[in-house]
Amino acid sequence: MKIADSTDRPDGTADTGSGSGTGGGKDGSGAGAPVRRRDARRNRDLLLEAAHEVFTELGLNAPLDVIARRAGVGNATLYRHFPHRAALVDAVFRDQLTGTMDAGDRARDVDDAWTGLIGYLQAVFTVLATDRGTNDLMTTHLEGVESLTAVHAHNHRTVELLLERGRHQGTIRPDVTTEDVLFALAALGRAVPALTTATTPDGWRRPLALLCDSLRAAPTSPPLPSPALTPEQLDDTLHHFNR
């Protein structure tokens, strides 16, 4: 149902009337205030639901006016609730990104580093294969999304800890770095939507297995060529992925 923008207030609430009518007194008290709050909450919920659908289908660069239309509100209403794309993305995906960190915590608790790493990567890629918006978030860099900053840091530390433990246990090759793994995961993750469309929903499992196998310690593995990526170079690369 269309909610007219002309009755929205700058704070994101809807003005349902003022003065001596049924909307309440001039000070905004009375029956009108709860109605305005309910309308504002409804608009916000509609926008979050529509945004998740659109981002999942089209990715994070989907036009915001498409989201507003699907929610049944105007662009002005969207921007009053979410002044920029990053604020909307953060609100839509915060819970899902928190779930990724939970998976990382579980992987850290596994004594065998190889088992923990494989389980963690499979959990992450299961999400990347089913939600285009989360895929964009996890495989690129988007400024201003607070929950994304936290999950990237947590993901980095999870991979770092598991690689360190795996090297100590003799299951991970000694010359692989955290940046090596994160770059390879981002590159493969970007291909997942096209891969699952062209094959099957779990078509990502084979290339992920090949990638993971390349991390195994083996006496016949030749040393990796060229210098490893620095953290700054990895960030720059992820920025370019989003262009």
C-alpha positions in Angstrom: 0.0 0.0 0.0 1.3 3.4 -1.0 2.2 5.7 1.9 2.2 9.3 0.7 5.5 11.2 1.2 3.8 14.5 1.5 2.7 13.6 5.0 6.1 12.4 6.3 8.0 14.4 8.8 11.8 15.0 8.6 12.3 12.5 11.5 10.8 9.7 9.4 7.4 9.7 11.1 4.1 10.2 9.3 2.0 13.2 10.0 -1.6 12.0 10.4 -3.1 15.2 11.4 -2.8 18.1 13.9 -4.9 20.6 15.7 -8.3 19.9 17.3 -9.2 16.9 15.1 -8.8 13.2 15.9 -5.0 13.4 15.3 -4.4 15.1 18.7 -3.4 18.5 20.0 -1.1 21.1 18.6 1.7 19.8 20.7 1.6 16.5 18.9 0.3 14.6 21.9 -2.8 12.5 22.0 -4.0 9.8 19.6 -2.0 11.1 16.7 1.5 10.4 18.2 1.1 6.6 18.5 -0.4 6.5 15.0 2.6 8.4 13.6 5.0 6.1 15.4 3.2 3.0 14.1 3.3 4.4 10.5 7.0 5.1 10.8 7.7 1.6 12.1 5.6 0.1 9.3 7.4 2.1 6.7 10.8 1.1 8.0 9.8 -2.6 8.2 8.5 -2.5 4.6 11.7 -0.9 3.4 13.9 -3.4 5.2 11.9 -6.3 3.8 11.9 -4.9 0.3 15.6 -4.0 0.4 16.6 -7.5 1.5 14.6 -9.0 -1.4 16.1 -6.6 -4.0 19.7 -6.8 -2.7 19.4 -10.6 -2.7 18.2 -10.6 -6.3 20.3 -7.7 -7.8 23.2 -7.1 -5.5 24.1 -4.1 -3.4 24.2 -1.7 -6.4 20.5 -2.2 -7.0 18.7 1.1 -7.6 17.2 2.5 -4.4 14.1 3.6 -6.1 13.3 0.0 -7.0 13.4 -0.8 -3.3 11.1 2.2 -2.5 8.6 1.1 -5.1 8.6 -2.5 -3.9 8.0 -1.3 -0.3 5.1 0.9 -1.5 6.7 4.2 -0.4 8.4 7.1 -2.1 12.1 7.8 -2.3 11.8 10.6 0.2 10.5 8.2 2.8 13.4 5.8 2.1 16.0 8.6 2.6 14.4 9.9 5.7 14.8 6.5 7.3 18.1 5.6 5.7 20.0 8.7 4.5 22.5 6.8 2.4 22.9 3.3 0.9 25.4 2.2 3.6 22.9 2.8 6.4 20.3 0.7 4.6 22.7 -2.1 3.9 23.8 -2.1 7.5 20.3 -2.4 8.8 19.4 -5.2 6.3 22.4 -7.4 6.8 23.5 -6.8 10.3 21.9 -10.0 11.7 23.2 -12.1 8.8 26.7 -10.8 9.2 26.6 -11.6 12.9 25.8 -15.2 12.0 29.0 -15.3 10.0 30.9 -14.2 13.0 29.2 -16.9 15.0 30.4 -19.5 12.5 33.9 -18.1 12.9 33.7 -18.5 16.7 32.6 -22.1 16.3 35.5 -22.8 13.9 38.0 -21.3 16.4 36.8 -23.7 19.0 37.6 -26.8 16.9 40.9 -28.4 18.0 41.9 -29.6 14.5 42.6 -26.5 12.5 42.0 -28.1 9.1 38.5 -29.3 10.2 37.7 -25.9 11.6 38.8 -24.0 8.5 36.9 -26.3 6.1 33.7 -26.1 8.2 34.0 -22.3 8.4 34.5 -21.8 4.7 31.6 -24.1 3.8 29.4 -22.2 6.2 30.4 -18.9 4.6 30.0 -20.1 1.0 26.6 -21.5 1.8 25.5 -18.0 2.6 27.3 -16.5 -0.4 25.5 -18.9 -2.7 22.0 -18.1 -1.5 22.1 -14.3 -0.9 23.5 -12.0 -3.6 23.5 -9.0 -1.2 25.6 -10.8 1.4 27.9 -12.1 -1.4 28.6 -8.5 -2.5 29.2 -7.4 1.1 31.6 -10.3 1.9 33.6 -10.2 -1.3 34.0 -6.4 -1.8 34.6 -3.3 0.4 31.7 -0.9 1.1 32.5 2.2 3.1 30.3 3.2 6.0 28.7 -0.2 6.9 29.6 -0.6 10.6 28.6 -4.3 10.8 30.7 -5.1 7.7 33.8 -3.5 9.2 33.4 -5.7 12.3 32.8 -8.9 10.3 35.8 -8.3 8.0 38.0 -7.9 11.0 36.5 -11.0 12.7 36.9 -13.0 9.4 40.5 -11.9 9.1 41.3 -13.0 12.6 39.5 -16.3 12.2 41.4 -17.3 9.1 44.7 -16.0 10.7 44.2 -18.1 13.8 43.3 -21.3 11.9 46.2 -20.9 9.6 48.6 -20.4 12.5 47.2 -23.4 14.3 47.3 -25.5 11.1 50.9 -24.6 10.4 51.8 -25.7 13.9 49.9 -28.9 13.5 51.6 -29.5 10.1 48.4 -29.6 8.0 48.7 -26.1 6.3 51.5 -25.2 4.0 54.0 -22.9 5.9 54.2 -20.2 3.2 50.5 -19.4 2.8 49.4 -16.1 4.3 46.0 -14.8 5.5 45.9 -12.4 2.6 46.5 -15.2 0.2 43.5 -17.0 1.5 41.2 -14.0 1.8 42.0 -12.9 -1.8 41.3 -16.3 -3.2 38.1 -16.6 -1.2 36.9 -13.2 -2.4 37.7 -14.0 -6.0 35.9 -17.4 -5.9 33.0 -15.8 -4.0 32.4 -13.2 -6.7 32.0 -16.1 -9.2 29.5 -18.0 -7.0 26.2 -16.3 -8.2 27.1 -17.0 -11.9 28.3 -20.5 -11.1 25.2 -21.6 -9.2 23.0 -20.1 -12.0 24.8 -22.0 -14.7 25.1 -25.3 -12.7 23.4 -26.2 -9.4 22.9 -24.4 -6.1 25.8 -26.3 -4.6 28.1 -25.9 -7.7 30.5 -23.9 -5.5 31.6 -27.0 -3.5 33.9 -28.4 -6.2 36.0 -25.2 -6.7 36.1 -24.5 -3.0 37.4 -28.1 -2.4 40.1 -27.5 -5.0 41.0 -24.2 -3.4 41.2 -25.7 0.1 43.3 -28.6 -1.2 45.9 -26.1 -2.4 46.4 -25.0 1.2 47.4 -28.4 2.5 50.9 -29.0 3.6 52.7 -31.4 1.2 56.4 -32.3 0.8 56.2 -32.0 -2.9 54.6 -28.5 -3.0 56.8 -25.9 -4.7 57.2 -22.6 -2.9 54.7 -19.9 -3.9 56.0 -17.4 -6.4 56.2 -13.6 -6.0 55.6 -11.7 -2.7 52.4 -12.2 -0.8 49.7 -9.4 -0.8 50.0 -6.9 2.0 46.8 -6.1 4.0 46.7 -2.7 2.2 47.0 -4.3 -1.2 44.2 -6.7 -0.3 41.9 -3.8 0.8 42.7 -2.0 -2.5 41.8 -5.1 -4.5 38.5 -5.5 -2.7 37.7 -1.9 -3.4 38.2 -2.5 -7.2 36.0 -5.6 -7.0 33.1 -3.3 -6.3 33.5 -1.1 -9.4 
